[in-house]
Amino acid sequence: MPVRTPSTLPEPHRAFIKSAVDLLAADLRIVGIAAAGSYADNAMDEFSDLDLLVAVEPDRHAAVMEDRQRLASELGPLLAGFTGEHVGEPRVLICLFGPPLLHVDLKFVALPDAAKRVDDPVVLWERDGRLTAVLSQSEACYPCPDLQWVEDRFWVWIHYAAAKVGRGEFFEAAEFLSFLRSNVFGPLGKRQLGLRPTGVRRLEAVAPEFASELKGTVAGPEAGSILAAIRVCVDLYRRMRSADPAPIHPRTSAETAAMEYMAEIERRCEDR
């Protein structure tokens, strides 16, 4: 069966994939190779990275994990490569190749573990249909935001942000607003729009009106700017909460207390 190649695939990415598949397929420990992310969605451009899934014989997985840096270095001019513990995925080797510069994530998984996934990758090569067989055993499941989970935490987060402003930790408070965009507003907003809840990724392209709303949550490192942005966050969350069909138990007492504290911090900042 011919490999499905996205029409948006840039030539440098195409050349890297061809070379990488040929080299990795020569390693008998490797069972299959697939491409996920924007490749699978046919949504690539010159700025896209490559997300490659490398399925390995289960009894050879530990050895391949030890050998990842060497394997990556054979795929092209490897400028840097490091593991993905900081994003919660230690199986990923995050690589920068070049020239031309190309970001490639190599995710090495034992073959049975390929079944658990957030999207459906395109199989580029496999031995005896084994990777396809594993993928057919389950459906991709992207983690969706849980509104009750957010509600249980949101007002604590608002208190936290206001407290940082009160103490004068403006960079910390402004950085925390970025956390809210990535973990609350982006996922909830995309889900409510019927989109995959991938944080704020490609938000400007897929939901420009919502992206425009989020501009008010971006603040500079000054008390007035951050407090105004927190107010926008609160208003936006309340609207999104009201529009969401999921039933929740509102944390009314926490909301009232957090907003009273917010008002107190605003008064203190006005008096300074």
Backbone bond lengths (Angstrom), bond angles and torsions (degrees), N, CA, C in turn:
res aa  C-N    CA-C-N  psi(-1)  N-CA   C-N-CA  omega(-1)  CA-C   N-CA-C  phi
1 M - - - 1.466 - - 1.530 108.79 -
2 P 1.348 117.92 128.81 1.454 119.47 -179.43 1.526 111.85 -66.85
3 V 1.325 115.50 147.39 1.459 121.13 179.57 1.526 109.70 -73.87
4 R 1.333 115.83 134.79 1.460 120.38 176.85 1.526 109.31 -76.19
5 T 1.314 116.60 113.97 1.459 122.10 -178.36 1.520 109.22 -105.48
6 P 1.327 118.68 126.11 1.470 119.69 -178.79 1.520 111.41 -67.10
7 S 1.316 115.11 141.62 1.463 119.71 179.05 1.518 112.18 -67.10
8 T 1.341 116.99 -18.99 1.460 121.02 -178.25 1.531 112.95 -90.31
9 L 1.324 118.16 3.09 1.461 121.87 -175.23 1.526 111.38 -67.17
10 P 1.349 118.26 117.00 1.469 119.63 178.30 1.534 111.24 -69.91
11 E 1.298 116.44 156.52 1.459 120.65 -175.57 1.531 112.98 -62.72
12 P 1.351 120.94 -41.86 1.478 118.67 178.19 1.525 112.52 -60.64
13 H 1.326 117.06 -37.00 1.459 120.94 177.61 1.532 110.61 -67.76
14 R 1.336 115.86 -40.55 1.462 120.92 179.64 1.539 110.32 -61.59
15 A 1.324 115.77 -45.20 1.462 120.12 -178.39 1.524 111.07 -64.99
16 F 1.343 116.72 -40.52 1.467 119.76 179.82 1.521 110.48 -64.47
17 I 1.330 117.05 -45.16 1.455 120.66 -178.59 1.527 110.78 -60.05
18 K 1.324 117.21 -45.76 1.465 119.95 -178.62 1.521 110.71 -59.20
19 S 1.316 116.93 -47.11 1.459 120.74 -179.28 1.519 111.33 -66.01
20 A 1.354 116.49 -43.84 1.465 120.75 -176.78 1.520 111.09 -64.99
21 V 1.331 117.37 -42.08 1.462 120.35 -179.56 1.523 110.30 -63.90
22 D 1.329 117.21 -43.07 1.466 119.99 179.31 1.522 110.99 -60.74
23 L 1.317 117.29 -42.81 1.461 121.08 -177.36 1.529 111.60 -71.17
24 L 1.334 117.42 -45.52 1.452 120.36 -177.69 1.529 111.58 -68.89
25 A 1.316 117.34 -34.50 1.467 120.73 -179.39 1.523 111.77 -65.77
26 A 1.312 116.98 -21.10 1.462 120.42 178.87 1.521 112.17 -76.22
27 D 1.330 117.59 -12.61 1.462 122.63 179.31 1.527 107.70 -88.57
28 L 1.313 117.43 114.88 1.460 121.62 -174.42 1.523 113.20 -67.01
29 R 1.322 117.43 -13.20 1.457 120.45 177.77 1.525 111.59 -76.52
30 I 1.311 116.43 -18.73 1.466 121.93 -174.68 1.523 109.91 -95.42
31 V 1.341 115.47 131.73 1.459 122.35 -173.88 1.526 112.01 -100.06
32 G 1.322 117.02 -34.05 1.454 119.59 -177.39 1.514 111.53 -163.82
33 I 1.319 115.10 160.48 1.464 122.52 179.40 1.523 107.05 -135.65
34 A 1.334 116.03 134.23 1.468 120.65 179.64 1.521 109.21 -138.40
35 A 1.321 115.78 158.72 1.467 122.03 178.36 1.525 109.01 -116.77
36 A 1.318 115.97 130.48 1.463 121.67 -178.24 1.528 109.60 -115.63
37 G 1.326 115.84 -165.43 1.464 121.25 175.33 1.505 113.03 65.92
38 S 1.328 115.91 -138.13 1.463 120.75 -174.94 1.525 112.60 -67.28
39 Y 1.328 116.98 -22.41 1.471 119.70 174.46 1.529 109.23 -63.30
40 A 1.327 116.01 -49.81 1.462 120.09 -178.49 1.525 111.83 -66.68
41 D 1.344 116.46 -28.70 1.461 120.73 -179.27 1.530 113.08 -88.16
42 N 1.326 117.37 -0.99 1.470 122.02 -174.95 1.528 110.57 52.06
43 A 1.332 114.80 49.39 1.465 120.19 -177.02 1.530 110.45 -133.12
44 M 1.318 116.12 42.36 1.454 120.51 -176.07 1.520 111.46 -92.50
45 D 1.320 115.07 159.91 1.454 122.36 169.66 1.521 107.53 -151.66
46 E 1.305 116.93 -174.18 1.471 119.97 -175.75 1.523 112.54 -63.92
47 F 1.337 118.02 -18.89 1.462 121.77 -178.05 1.538 112.57 -93.46
48 S 1.312 117.43 -3.09 1.467 120.97 -175.60 1.525 111.09 -71.25
49 D 1.334 114.65 148.06 1.456 119.20 167.83 1.528 108.40 -94.81
50 L 1.310 115.59 176.15 1.460 121.41 177.58 1.519 108.66 -112.98
51 D 1.320 116.97 131.22 1.462 122.87 175.90 1.523 107.76 -110.96
52 L 1.336 115.67 103.12 1.454 120.33 -177.10 1.527 110.42 -108.39
53 L 1.310 115.14 127.83 1.454 122.76 175.34 1.523 108.08 -96.58
54 V 1.336 116.05 124.40 1.461 121.44 179.75 1.527 107.67 -114.67
55 A 1.326 116.60 107.82 1.468 121.93 -178.58 1.522 109.31 -89.16
56 V 1.337 115.01 134.38 1.460 121.46 -170.05 1.536 109.68 -124.54
57 E 1.329 115.87 149.31 1.463 120.10 172.43 1.525 108.81 -52.67
58 P 1.330 117.87 130.25 1.471 119.81 -174.78 1.522 114.01 -53.98
59 D 1.320 117.44 -39.28 1.458 119.13 -176.91 1.525 113.01 -80.45
60 R 1.324 116.80 -3.41 1.466 120.94 177.63 1.523 112.60 -112.91
61 H 1.324 116.19 2.57 1.457 119.59 -174.34 1.526 112.33 -62.00
62 A 1.327 117.30 -45.31 1.466 120.23 -179.08 1.523 110.71 -59.98
63 A 1.323 116.55 -41.87 1.465 119.85 -179.99 1.519 111.36 -65.52
64 V 1.324 116.53 -40.49 1.466 119.74 179.14 1.529 110.48 -66.24
65 M 1.320 117.39 -38.26 1.462 120.28 178.15 1.526 110.48 -60.45
66 E 1.317 116.81 -38.12 1.464 120.48 177.11 1.523 111.41 -68.94
67 D 1.314 116.41 -23.94 1.462 122.69 -172.45 1.524 112.80 -100.76
68 R 1.333 117.28 6.62 1.468 120.37 -170.96 1.526 113.89 -60.25
69 Q 1.321 116.36 -44.46 1.463 118.59 -177.61 1.527 111.27 -60.93
70 R 1.320 116.34 -42.36 1.471 118.79 179.44 1.527 110.42 -64.99
71 L 1.329 116.29 -44.72 1.460 119.46 178.96 1.524 110.86 -57.88
72 A 1.330 116.57 -45.86 1.462 120.09 -179.45 1.525 111.20 -62.70
73 S 1.322 116.39 -39.33 1.470 119.95 -177.08 1.520 111.90 -64.94
74 E 1.337 117.48 -21.18 1.454 120.75 179.39 1.526 112.75 -85.02
75 L 1.323 116.72 -10.45 1.468 120.10 -176.17 1.522 113.08 -84.46
76 G 1.317 117.37 -13.66 1.451 121.30 -178.08 1.512 109.79 165.13
77 P 1.326 117.25 -176.00 1.469 120.56 178.21 1.527 110.52 -70.12
78 L 1.324 116.07 95.31 1.468 121.83 -175.72 1.525 109.41 -81.67
79 L 1.325 116.55 114.32 1.464 121.56 -179.95 1.517 111.63 -85.67
80 A 1.345 117.03 -35.51 1.467 121.73 179.58 1.519 108.18 -161.59
81 G 1.328 115.45 149.15 1.458 120.37 176.56 1.514 109.71 -155.46
82 F 1.318 116.37 131.91 1.462 120.14 -178.82 1.519 109.03 -147.75
83 T 1.339 115.88 157.72 1.457 121.02 -175.61 1.531 111.06 -84.03
84 G 1.346 115.66 159.11 1.462 121.35 -167.23 1.507 116.46 -98.37
85 E 1.335 118.45 35.31 1.461 119.18 178.03 1.523 112.26 -57.97
86 H 1.316 117.71 -32.85 1.469 120.91 -176.25 1.523 112.66 -68.12
87 V 1.330 117.55 -17.32 1.466 120.90 175.22 1.531 110.58 -111.33
88 G 1.330 115.94 16.29 1.450 120.13 175.67 1.518 115.09 76.79
89 E 1.330 117.98 18.00 1.455 120.77 -178.14 1.533 110.13 -137.04
90 P 1.342 117.09 81.91 1.470 119.94 -177.73 1.515 114.26 -67.37
91 R 1.350 117.55 -13.43 1.464 119.55 179.20 1.526 112.20 -76.95
92 V 1.317 117.27 -12.18 1.462 121.16 -177.24 1.524 110.21 -89.98
93 L 1.309 115.41 135.05 1.455 121.92 169.60 1.524 106.94 -106.42
94 I 1.314 116.08 115.33 1.462 122.33 -176.74 1.518 107.99 -92.54
95 C 1.319 116.29 118.90 1.463 120.95 -168.96 1.524 112.11 -123.70
96 L 1.318 114.55 148.59 1.462 121.52 169.63 1.522 107.35 -121.95
97 F 1.331 115.05 117.25 1.453 121.85 177.92 1.522 109.18 -106.20
98 G 1.318 114.93 158.84 1.454 117.36 173.59 1.513 113.20 155.97
99 P 1.350 114.36 166.53 1.463 126.94 0.95 1.540 111.74 -81.25
100 P 1.351 116.22 158.25 1.469 127.20 -10.78 1.529 110.16 -68.34
101 L 1.320 116.74 149.81 1.450 120.69 -177.51 1.531 110.81 -63.94
102 L 1.335 114.88 130.03 1.460 120.15 -179.02 1.523 108.51 -147.40
103 H 1.330 115.90 124.54 1.462 123.14 176.92 1.525 107.70 -87.79
104 V 1.335 116.15 124.61 1.461 121.19 -178.93 1.521 108.99 -132.17
105 D 1.330 116.85 126.21 1.459 122.00 173.11 1.522 108.01 -100.14
106 L 1.332 115.66 119.59 1.456 121.78 178.91 1.523 108.30 -105.94
107 K 1.309 117.37 110.67 1.463 122.04 -178.71 1.519 108.98 -104.37
108 F 1.328 115.65 111.19 1.455 122.17 -178.24 1.522 109.63 -95.83
109 V 1.325 117.51 115.60 1.457 121.26 -177.95 1.518 110.00 -127.56
110 A 1.331 116.28 147.39 1.455 119.96 168.56 1.526 108.21 -63.58
111 L 1.310 117.55 140.92 1.473 121.64 -171.88 1.523 113.76 -48.44
112 P 1.340 121.12 -47.46 1.475 118.77 -179.18 1.521 113.26 -61.81
113 D 1.339 117.33 -28.38 1.461 120.77 -177.32 1.523 112.83 -74.53
114 A 1.323 117.27 -11.18 1.467 119.76 177.93 1.525 111.01 -66.96
115 A 1.325 117.65 -18.65 1.468 120.39 -179.00 1.522 111.80 -66.47
116 K 1.338 117.40 -31.39 1.462 120.99 -179.41 1.518 108.16 -88.41
117 R 1.333 116.76 112.20 1.460 120.07 -171.45 1.524 110.12 -154.25
118 V 1.336 116.01 161.20 1.461 121.00 -179.37 1.524 111.92 -97.75
119 D 1.339 117.83 -15.28 1.459 120.35 175.66 1.525 108.17 -148.81
120 D 1.311 116.16 175.32 1.464 121.30 -178.54 1.524 109.70 -99.98
121 P 1.328 116.73 108.22 1.460 118.85 -179.08 1.527 112.02 -77.08
122 V 1.314 115.06 163.52 1.458 121.57 175.08 1.526 107.50 -94.96
123 V 1.317 116.53 121.70 1.466 120.69 179.10 1.525 108.89 -72.75
124 L 1.321 115.59 122.53 1.464 121.51 -179.39 1.520 112.17 -93.51
125 W 1.324 115.75 -31.60 1.465 121.90 -179.62 1.523 107.65 -164.11
126 E 1.331 116.42 148.22 1.458 119.83 177.35 1.519 109.96 -160.85
127 R 1.315 115.88 161.08 1.456 122.01 175.74 1.541 109.06 -95.94
128 D 1.298 115.78 118.95 1.465 121.81 171.69 1.530 113.47 56.20
129 G 1.326 117.63 31.50 1.461 120.88 176.86 1.516 114.65 67.66
130 R 1.329 117.78 17.87 1.469 119.75 -171.89 1.523 112.90 -72.63
131 L 1.324 118.13 -37.23 1.464 119.36 178.68 1.525 110.58 -68.58
132 T 1.319 116.88 -42.80 1.467 120.54 177.02 1.519 110.70 -58.85
133 A 1.316 116.94 -40.59 1.461 120.82 -179.70 1.519 111.45 -62.57
134 V 1.327 116.49 -41.96 1.470 120.01 179.34 1.525 110.35 -66.63
135 L 1.320 117.16 -43.40 1.465 120.21 -179.70 1.521 111.62 -63.31
136 S 1.330 117.33 -30.69 1.465 120.78 -178.04 1.528 112.63 -74.59
137 Q 1.322 117.16 -9.88 1.462 120.50 -178.00 1.526 113.32 -78.17
138 S 1.336 117.21 -14.78 1.466 119.90 -176.72 1.515 109.30 -151.62
139 E 1.324 115.52 170.26 1.456 121.04 177.44 1.525 110.21 -107.00
140 A 1.314 115.19 149.02 1.469 119.90 176.33 1.525 109.23 -64.87
141 C 1.311 116.15 144.37 1.461 120.94 -179.02 1.525 109.36 -141.32
142 Y 1.333 115.46 105.76 1.465 119.12 177.37 1.530 108.13 -83.94
143 P 1.336 118.42 130.65 1.466 119.90 -177.86 1.524 111.56 -63.29
144 C 1.320 115.67 124.63 1.458 121.23 -179.84 1.529 110.37 -96.21
145 P 1.311 117.19 147.64 1.459 119.48 178.58 1.520 111.07 -67.12
146 D 1.296 116.51 141.72 1.461 123.86 178.44 1.520 107.73 -102.46
147 L 1.327 116.91 113.58 1.463 120.22 -174.75 1.519 111.80 -61.74
148 Q 1.326 118.00 -37.06 1.463 119.08 178.08 1.524 111.00 -65.12
149 W 1.315 116.65 -39.10 1.467 120.96 176.30 1.526 110.24 -58.23
150 V 1.335 116.26 -43.08 1.460 120.40 178.57 1.531 110.40 -66.39
151 E 1.325 116.70 -47.83 1.468 120.83 -178.17 1.525 111.12 -58.96
152 D 1.316 117.86 -37.72 1.461 121.38 -179.96 1.522 112.47 -64.62
153 R 1.321 117.27 -19.77 1.458 122.11 -175.39 1.517 114.83 -114.98
154 F 1.333 116.71 -23.39 1.461 119.57 -166.23 1.521 113.02 -58.86
155 W 1.309 117.95 -43.34 1.465 119.96 -174.07 1.524 111.43 -75.48
156 V 1.322 116.44 -26.89 1.468 119.60 170.33 1.527 109.46 -64.96
157 W 1.332 115.50 -41.43 1.466 119.62 178.34 1.522 111.76 -63.62
158 I 1.321 117.32 -40.27 1.467 120.06 179.00 1.531 110.17 -63.78
159 H 1.324 116.91 -42.70 1.467 119.87 175.92 1.524 110.35 -59.37
160 Y 1.319 116.21 -42.64 1.465 121.02 -179.41 1.523 110.85 -59.54
161 A 1.339 116.46 -48.40 1.458 120.50 -178.55 1.523 111.14 -62.54
162 A 1.334 116.25 -43.52 1.468 119.53 179.44 1.522 111.07 -64.66
163 A 1.325 117.80 -38.91 1.463 120.95 179.27 1.518 111.15 -63.02
164 K 1.325 117.00 -38.24 1.461 119.63 178.81 1.525 110.99 -65.51
165 V 1.329 116.37 -37.86 1.469 119.04 175.07 1.528 109.99 -63.87
166 G 1.326 116.41 -44.45 1.458 120.00 179.72 1.519 112.59 -57.94
167 R 1.316 116.80 -36.63 1.461 120.95 179.94 1.519 112.17 -80.57
168 G 1.315 116.95 -14.34 1.460 120.45 -178.17 1.514 113.46 91.78
169 E 1.341 117.43 15.20 1.469 120.88 177.88 1.528 108.61 -89.80
170 F 1.319 115.23 74.37 1.453 119.72 -171.48 1.530 112.92 -71.58
171 F 1.320 117.19 -38.59 1.468 118.73 178.67 1.524 110.68 -65.17
172 E 1.329 116.89 -40.77 1.462 120.60 178.36 1.531 110.31 -62.51
173 A 1.323 116.75 -43.75 1.462 120.08 -179.06 1.527 111.33 -66.08
174 A 1.340 116.80 -42.76 1.461 120.06 179.47 1.528 110.63 -64.82
175 E 1.337 116.17 -37.76 1.468 119.77 177.84 1.522 110.75 -65.01
176 F 1.326 116.98 -35.00 1.459 120.09 -179.28 1.526 111.34 -66.19
177 L 1.311 117.13 -31.96 1.462 119.36 176.52 1.529 110.76 -63.10
178 S 1.329 116.67 -32.70 1.457 120.47 175.40 1.528 110.60 -63.57
179 F 1.343 116.28 -39.34 1.461 120.67 175.87 1.530 110.52 -58.75
180 L 1.331 117.65 -43.39 1.463 120.50 179.89 1.526 111.54 -63.92
181 R 1.320 117.07 -39.61 1.463 119.22 178.66 1.527 111.03 -63.17
182 S 1.328 116.38 -43.81 1.465 120.20 -175.37 1.521 113.14 -75.02
183 N 1.331 117.38 -32.07 1.463 120.59 -170.81 1.521 114.70 -109.18
184 V 1.333 116.77 -13.54 1.463 119.48 179.85 1.530 110.52 -121.28
185 F 1.319 116.32 -65.53 1.461 119.37 -170.15 1.520 112.74 -70.15
186 G 1.328 117.35 -44.68 1.458 119.25 179.20 1.524 112.25 -59.95
187 P 1.345 118.59 -55.86 1.470 119.36 -179.43 1.527 113.86 -62.15
188 L 1.348 117.50 -46.22 1.462 119.36 -179.39 1.520 111.29 -64.21
189 G 1.324 115.81 -43.90 1.459 119.54 -178.80 1.517 112.28 -62.72
190 K 1.320 116.74 -44.27 1.461 119.51 179.32 1.521 111.07 -65.17
191 R 1.328 116.83 -41.47 1.459 119.14 179.77 1.524 110.55 -61.42
192 Q 1.333 116.83 -43.10 1.459 119.90 -179.34 1.525 111.87 -66.92
193 L 1.333 116.79 -22.34 1.459 121.09 177.49 1.533 111.81 -91.99
194 G 1.326 117.04 3.64 1.453 120.75 179.33 1.511 114.28 79.28
195 L 1.340 115.91 21.32 1.462 121.19 -179.11 1.526 110.28 -106.73
196 R 1.314 116.35 161.19 1.460 120.31 175.25 1.539 108.22 -65.03
197 P 1.342 118.14 130.18 1.474 120.59 -171.34 1.524 113.74 -80.39
198 T 1.336 116.12 63.86 1.460 122.22 -176.17 1.528 112.09 -90.54
199 G 1.320 117.05 52.86 1.457 120.09 177.45 1.514 111.71 58.91
200 V 1.337 116.01 -134.37 1.462 120.38 -179.99 1.527 111.79 -102.59
201 R 1.331 116.99 14.58 1.467 120.13 179.53 1.524 110.44 -61.61
202 R 1.327 115.90 129.94 1.472 124.09 176.62 1.534 112.76 54.42
203 L 1.306 116.99 23.87 1.460 120.14 -174.64 1.525 111.27 -61.60
204 E 1.327 116.95 -38.79 1.464 120.14 -178.45 1.518 111.73 -62.02
205 A 1.342 116.42 -31.51 1.465 120.09 -178.07 1.518 112.20 -85.19
206 V 1.333 117.47 -40.88 1.471 119.65 -172.37 1.524 113.16 -90.97
207 A 1.331 117.61 -21.42 1.473 120.38 -178.87 1.528 109.04 -147.61
208 P 1.323 117.76 67.60 1.464 120.76 -173.31 1.531 114.00 -61.15
209 E 1.331 118.23 -35.33 1.462 119.67 -179.78 1.531 110.43 -67.42
210 F 1.322 116.37 -42.51 1.458 119.73 177.95 1.525 110.42 -67.30
211 A 1.329 117.23 -38.76 1.463 120.42 177.31 1.526 110.77 -59.84
212 S 1.317 116.28 -37.63 1.457 120.35 178.12 1.526 110.97 -64.30
213 E 1.342 116.67 -38.33 1.464 120.31 176.52 1.526 111.89 -60.69
214 L 1.318 115.67 -37.58 1.462 119.47 -176.36 1.519 113.38 -71.83
215 K 1.323 117.81 -13.63 1.459 119.30 179.12 1.523 111.25 -58.81
216 G 1.314 116.56 -31.42 1.459 119.57 -179.66 1.508 113.75 -70.26
217 T 1.343 117.43 -12.54 1.464 120.64 178.59 1.525 112.29 -90.40
218 V 1.317 116.89 -1.96 1.472 121.71 178.82 1.517 108.72 -92.43
219 A 1.336 116.37 129.47 1.461 120.38 -174.96 1.513 110.98 -130.58
220 G 1.322 114.73 154.53 1.453 121.22 169.80 1.518 109.56 -87.39
221 P 1.328 118.30 170.61 1.469 121.33 -175.69 1.530 113.35 -81.09
222 E 1.332 116.23 55.36 1.462 121.83 175.43 1.526 108.49 -133.96
223 A 1.317 115.54 150.32 1.463 120.82 -174.20 1.530 111.91 -56.71
224 G 1.316 117.66 -49.65 1.460 120.54 -176.53 1.513 112.36 -62.36
225 S 1.327 116.62 -41.93 1.454 120.89 -179.11 1.526 110.88 -64.99
226 I 1.330 116.57 -42.54 1.467 119.90 -177.82 1.522 110.88 -70.33
227 L 1.313 117.43 -43.49 1.467 120.03 -179.45 1.527 111.08 -62.02
228 A 1.337 116.14 -39.88 1.466 119.36 177.28 1.531 110.20 -63.56
229 A 1.327 117.02 -39.78 1.455 120.69 179.97 1.530 111.25 -67.78
230 I 1.332 117.03 -36.77 1.468 119.84 176.33 1.523 110.21 -62.28
231 R 1.317 116.62 -41.39 1.468 119.87 177.21 1.527 110.93 -60.22
232 V 1.331 116.88 -41.18 1.464 119.82 177.31 1.525 110.13 -62.91
233 C 1.335 116.35 -40.87 1.474 120.35 177.97 1.529 110.81 -59.39
234 V 1.309 116.29 -45.00 1.464 120.43 -179.12 1.526 110.74 -63.42
235 D 1.329 116.77 -47.66 1.462 120.14 -179.62 1.533 110.85 -61.49
236 L 1.329 115.82 -42.44 1.456 120.03 -178.69 1.525 110.58 -65.64
237 Y 1.327 116.91 -43.38 1.459 119.74 -179.58 1.530 110.87 -64.06
238 R 1.319 117.15 -42.51 1.466 119.17 179.46 1.525 111.41 -60.68
239 R 1.341 116.95 -40.53 1.465 120.12 178.59 1.530 110.90 -66.36
240 M 1.308 116.38 -42.54 1.458 120.18 -179.41 1.525 110.39 -67.04
241 R 1.310 116.79 -38.99 1.463 121.14 178.61 1.523 110.57 -62.80
242 S 1.312 116.40 -42.09 1.466 120.35 -179.83 1.525 111.80 -67.69
243 A 1.337 116.23 -32.80 1.461 120.10 -176.54 1.518 112.96 -83.84
244 D 1.326 116.75 -12.73 1.456 119.46 -175.65 1.526 110.40 -81.28
245 P 1.325 117.48 134.17 1.475 119.25 -178.13 1.523 113.78 -75.98
246 A 1.327 117.55 -12.97 1.465 119.39 -176.87 1.525 110.44 -69.09
247 P 1.334 117.91 129.14 1.475 119.87 176.88 1.525 110.08 -73.02
248 I 1.338 115.90 136.82 1.460 119.43 179.02 1.522 109.58 -137.97
249 H 1.312 113.99 164.67 1.465 121.62 171.51 1.528 107.20 -99.64
250 P 1.335 118.96 105.98 1.467 120.42 -177.29 1.520 111.67 -68.60
251 R 1.323 115.26 140.48 1.460 121.10 178.39 1.533 108.31 -91.28
252 T 1.327 114.64 70.59 1.468 121.55 -171.63 1.520 112.50 -61.60
253 S 1.303 117.64 -43.11 1.466 120.26 -178.96 1.521 110.77 -64.09
254 A 1.322 116.71 -42.64 1.460 120.41 178.72 1.522 110.44 -65.73
255 E 1.330 117.21 -39.61 1.458 120.96 178.64 1.523 110.81 -62.05
256 T 1.327 116.99 -47.57 1.470 120.46 -179.62 1.515 111.06 -61.70
257 A 1.324 116.73 -46.21 1.467 120.47 -178.25 1.521 111.49 -64.49
258 A 1.329 116.98 -42.32 1.460 120.45 -178.95 1.519 111.14 -64.71
259 M 1.334 117.28 -39.86 1.457 119.54 -178.60 1.529 111.57 -73.56
260 E 1.322 117.48 -32.61 1.471 119.62 173.56 1.527 110.27 -64.60
261 Y 1.310 116.38 -41.18 1.470 120.37 177.34 1.522 110.38 -64.50
262 M 1.312 116.44 -41.45 1.462 121.50 177.45 1.529 110.26 -57.56
263 A 1.331 116.96 -45.78 1.461 120.99 179.60 1.523 110.85 -62.65
264 E 1.322 117.66 -37.35 1.459 121.42 178.46 1.527 111.05 -64.82
265 I 1.321 117.22 -42.69 1.471 120.89 177.92 1.525 110.27 -64.13
266 E 1.331 116.87 -38.57 1.464 119.95 177.57 1.521 110.55 -62.72
267 R 1.322 118.10 -41.63 1.466 121.24 178.84 1.523 111.05 -64.32
268 R 1.313 116.95 -42.54 1.461 119.99 179.72 1.534 110.72 -62.48
269 C 1.321 115.76 -40.99 1.465 118.81 -178.83 1.532 110.95 -68.39
270 E 1.313 117.74 -33.59 1.469 120.35 177.57 1.527 111.00 -68.25
271 D 1.341 116.97 -30.61 1.460 121.23 -177.68 1.515 113.66 -81.13
272 R 1.317 117.40 -12.23 1.470 120.23 -176.70 1.525 110.89 -75.47
